């Protein structure tokens, strides 16, 4: 096998002969896969730069915090302009805007 298709989000991987993927989604979490070339004869993938587990956790927490701040800001603007119904509508719109950042579930 010359390549390994791996998920950088959950760590799932599969061996492959080519970097081309017919199913580019992870079987566990649904995120996009990376095609990594393996070392010749060793069978282990030659990995690019990766962040440590603590750095990934900190980035995920920062992403969740920024999403929560976005929801709060949208609800506050909606409340100030149209009352409780405006806050609910702005909160729903913010959920729709954040939808592309949610991983696809298989």
C-alpha positions as CSV (number, residue, x, y, z in Angstrom):
1,X,0.0,0.0,0.0
2,X,1.4,3.4,-1.0
3,X,-1.1,5.7,0.8
4,X,-3.0,5.9,4.0
5,X,-6.3,7.8,4.1
6,X,-6.6,9.3,7.6
7,X,-9.0,11.5,9.6
8,X,-7.2,14.3,11.4
9,X,-10.2,14.9,13.6
10,X,-10.7,11.4,15.2
11,X,-7.6,9.5,14.0
12,X,-9.4,6.8,11.9
13,X,-7.4,5.6,8.9
14,X,-7.5,3.1,6.1
15,X,-4.8,1.8,3.7
16,X,-5.0,2.5,-0.1
17,X,-3.0,2.0,-3.2
18,X,-3.8,5.5,-4.5
19,X,-4.4,9.0,-3.0
20,X,-7.7,9.1,-4.9
21,X,-10.8,8.7,-2.6
22,X,-14.2,7.6,-3.8
23,X,-15.5,8.1,-0.3
24,X,-13.6,11.1,1.1
25,X,-15.5,11.0,4.4
26,X,-14.4,9.4,7.7
27,X,-16.4,6.3,8.6
28,X,-16.5,7.3,12.3
29,X,-17.1,11.1,12.4
30,X,-17.8,12.1,8.8
31,X,-15.0,14.7,8.4
32,X,-12.8,15.0,5.3
33,X,-9.9,12.5,5.0
34,X,-6.2,13.3,4.2
35,X,-4.2,11.1,1.8
36,X,-0.7,10.5,3.4
37,X,2.1,8.9,1.5
38,X,3.7,6.0,3.3
39,X,7.5,5.6,3.7
40,X,8.9,3.2,1.1
41,X,8.9,-0.3,2.6
42,X,8.2,0.8,6.1
43,X,4.4,0.8,5.9
44,X,4.1,3.8,8.2
45,X,2.7,7.0,6.8
46,X,5.0,10.0,6.4
47,X,3.1,12.4,8.5
48,X,3.0,16.2,8.0
49,X,3.1,18.6,10.9
50,X,0.4,17.9,13.4
51,X,-0.7,19.7,16.5
52,X,-0.5,18.1,19.9
53,X,-3.6,16.9,21.7
54,X,-3.6,19.8,24.1
55,X,-3.4,22.3,21.2
56,X,-6.2,20.6,19.4
57,X,-8.3,20.7,22.5
58,X,-7.5,24.4,23.0
59,X,-8.5,25.2,19.4
60,X,-11.8,23.3,19.7
61,X,-12.6,25.1,22.9
62,X,-11.8,28.4,21.2
63,X,-14.1,27.5,18.3
64,X,-16.9,26.6,20.7
65,X,-16.4,29.9,22.6
66,X,-16.4,32.0,19.5
67,X,-19.6,30.2,18.3
68,X,-21.3,30.9,21.6
69,X,-20.3,34.5,21.4
70,X,-21.7,34.7,17.9
71,X,-25.0,33.2,19.1
72,X,-25.1,35.6,22.0
73,X,-24.4,38.6,19.8
74,X,-27.0,37.6,17.2
75,X,-29.6,37.1,20.0
76,X,-28.8,40.5,21.6
77,X,-29.0,42.4,18.3
78,X,-32.3,40.6,17.5
79,X,-33.7,41.3,20.9
80,X,-32.8,45.0,20.8
81,X,-34.3,45.4,17.3
82,X,-37.5,43.3,17.6
83,X,-37.9,42.0,21.1
84,X,-38.0,38.3,22.1
85,X,-39.3,37.1,18.7
86,X,-36.4,38.9,17.0
87,X,-33.9,37.3,19.4
88,X,-35.3,33.8,18.5
89,X,-35.2,34.5,14.8
90,X,-31.6,35.8,15.0
91,X,-30.6,32.8,17.1
92,X,-32.1,30.5,14.4
93,X,-30.3,32.4,11.6
94,X,-27.0,32.1,13.5
95,X,-27.6,28.3,13.8
96,X,-28.1,28.1,10.0
97,X,-24.9,30.2,9.4
98,X,-22.9,27.8,11.7
99,X,-24.2,24.7,10.0
100,X,-21.2,24.3,7.5
101,X,-18.9,24.0,10.6
102,X,-20.6,20.9,11.9
103,X,-19.0,17.6,10.6
104,X,-21.1,15.4,8.4
105,X,-22.3,12.3,10.2
106,X,-22.3,9.1,8.2
